[in-house]
Amino acid sequence: MEPLRVEISVEAPIDLVWRAWTETKRITEWFAPAANIVPVEGGAFELFFDPADHTHMSTIGCVITAIKPRKRLAFTWKGPDQFAQLVNEPVPATSVEVTFKKEKGSTRVQIEHRGWGDDDNWNEAWKWHFKVWEEVLQSLASGLESGKGLLCCPP
């Protein structure tokens, strides 16, 4: 299956957009209510969508696989509970790359999510993630442009 790609132009400086993805305090303002981000290669990229229980609806154990400040952030990815047996095996089966490009007065952010299989179950997981990644980027833009980010994926 083709990689999933979504992108958005955010009316914010690239430094601020970069920090929104790579600082624990910032990412909890627009993506997930709790997180553990260690912005170095091999560092944690963990999001907790249920802050009271980190064992489900989380990306616990995911790590940053590549990082180039203000250009590229890549990490392993775990899907939500309903796709855990599919998307998280082998641990994890998919990966995400976020790229950042400075534009006049804004920053272009593109997400590419790879590692999809080819059956109906994978297709369902791909469609779910496509919708959610679009919502995540909208929350990023809203959070940075107006201070009103919406947290993704409530448990």
Phi, psi and omega per residue, in radians:
M1 nan 2.547 3.141
E2 -1.113 2.624 3.018
P3 -1.061 2.623 3.073
L4 -1.503 2.278 3.127
R5 -2.292 2.280 3.014
V6 -2.421 2.652 3.112
E7 -2.634 2.862 -3.136
I8 -2.702 2.677 2.990
S9 -1.796 2.155 -3.096
V10 -1.889 2.224 3.128
E11 -1.395 1.278 3.133
A12 -2.762 2.665 3.116
P13 -1.133 2.615 -3.082
I14 -1.019 -0.630 3.126
D15 -1.059 -0.727 3.137
L16 -1.201 -0.728 3.121
V17 -1.118 -0.745 3.109
W18 -1.035 -0.828 -3.139
R19 -1.105 -0.568 3.109
A20 -1.066 -0.526 3.140
W21 -1.583 -0.432 -2.943
T22 -1.995 0.028 3.090
E23 -2.053 2.237 -3.113
T24 -0.917 -0.828 -3.103
K25 -1.072 -0.686 -3.101
R26 -1.279 -0.744 -3.059
I27 -1.171 -0.441 3.110
T28 -1.364 -0.088 3.080
E29 -1.464 -0.326 -3.032
W30 -2.468 -0.238 -3.033
F31 -1.984 -1.082 -3.088
A32 -2.408 2.618 -3.076
P33 -1.220 -0.312 3.082
A34 -2.510 2.613 -3.088
A35 -2.764 2.844 2.993
N36 -2.414 1.767 -3.121
I37 -2.017 2.159 3.056
V38 -2.088 1.728 -2.932
P39 -1.360 1.078 3.017
V40 -2.429 2.735 3.085
E41 -1.047 2.252 -3.064
G42 1.566 -0.154 3.127
G43 -1.342 2.857 -3.099
A44 -1.195 2.488 2.909
F45 -2.310 1.364 -3.032
E46 -1.993 2.207 3.091
L47 -2.047 2.404 -3.099
F48 -2.135 1.877 -3.071
F49 -1.442 -0.262 2.983
D50 -2.139 1.641 -3.037
P51 -1.092 -0.322 3.124
A52 -1.413 -0.311 -3.094
D53 -2.530 1.720 -3.095
H54 -1.336 -0.046 -3.082
T55 -1.480 -0.222 3.096
H56 -2.347 2.864 -3.112
M57 0.811 0.984 -3.128
S58 -2.628 2.945 3.019
T59 -1.903 0.559 -3.116
I60 -0.923 2.341 -3.137
G61 1.587 -0.168 3.122
C62 -1.307 2.576 -3.065
V63 -2.320 2.740 3.055
I64 -1.346 2.195 -3.114
T65 -1.767 -0.348 3.077
A66 -2.752 2.500 3.122
I67 -2.608 2.201 3.052
K68 -2.336 1.826 -2.999
P69 -0.825 2.288 3.112
R70 1.100 0.225 3.112
K71 -2.205 -0.881 -2.949
R72 -2.666 2.402 3.047
L73 -2.399 2.098 3.131
A74 -2.158 2.502 -3.099
F75 -2.690 2.747 3.024
T76 -1.292 2.776 -3.037
W77 -2.409 2.435 2.994
K78 -2.001 2.404 3.134
G79 -1.440 3.042 3.127
P80 -1.200 2.939 -3.060
D81 -0.880 -0.713 -3.071
Q82 -1.170 -0.303 3.114
F83 -2.039 0.197 -3.012
A84 -0.992 -0.808 -3.097
Q85 -1.177 -0.443 -3.128
L86 -1.515 -0.998 -2.972
V87 -1.400 -0.440 -3.014
N88 -1.707 0.131 -3.129
E89 -2.161 2.303 -0.225
P90 -1.063 2.848 -2.907
V91 -1.296 2.047 -0.589
P92 -1.499 2.885 -3.056
A93 -1.516 -0.379 -3.068
T94 -2.041 2.851 3.128
S95 -2.440 2.744 -3.087
V96 -2.211 2.437 3.010
E97 -2.194 2.240 3.088
V98 -1.962 2.199 3.100
T99 -2.007 2.628 -3.051
F100 -2.216 2.300 3.130
K101 -2.370 2.158 3.117
K102 -1.238 2.287 3.073
E103 -2.188 3.003 -3.142
K104 -1.116 1.884 3.093
G105 1.334 0.101 -3.110
S106 -2.726 -3.137 3.084
T107 -2.297 2.237 3.069
R108 -1.534 2.215 3.119
V109 -2.062 2.201 3.094
Q110 -2.139 2.353 3.040
I111 -1.905 2.286 2.999
E112 -2.166 2.092 -3.093
H113 -1.952 2.079 -3.036
R114 -2.070 2.898 3.020
G115 1.835 0.293 -3.069
W116 -1.339 2.495 3.005
G117 -1.441 -2.969 -2.983
D118 -2.132 0.257 3.138
D119 -1.838 -3.095 -3.081
D120 -1.071 -0.639 3.117
N121 -1.112 -0.753 3.092
W122 -1.120 -0.689 3.123
N123 -1.058 -0.730 3.109
E124 -1.111 -0.748 3.113
A125 -1.128 -0.705 3.119
W126 -1.064 -0.828 -3.129
K127 -1.092 -0.731 3.118
W128 -1.069 -0.834 -3.127
H129 -1.140 -0.649 3.110
F130 -1.011 -0.858 3.133
K131 -1.058 -0.793 -3.092
V132 -1.197 -0.719 3.121
W133 -1.102 -0.631 3.052
E134 -1.081 -0.751 3.113
E135 -1.132 -0.678 3.121
V136 -1.072 -0.794 -3.141
L137 -1.159 -0.638 3.070
Q138 -1.112 -0.691 3.112
S139 -1.155 -0.707 3.069
L140 -1.001 -0.893 -3.131
A141 -1.069 -0.818 -3.136
S142 -1.081 -0.758 -3.132
G143 -1.105 -0.728 -3.105
L144 -1.411 -0.582 -3.076
E145 -1.472 -0.548 -3.080
S146 -2.280 -0.079 -3.104
G147 1.339 0.310 -3.095
K148 -2.172 1.024 3.090
G149 -1.217 2.618 3.111
L150 -1.914 2.231 -3.137
L151 -1.254 2.452 -3.113
C152 -1.388 2.712 2.807
C153 0.883 1.069 3.089
P154 -1.061 2.534 -3.100
P155 -1.152 nan nan
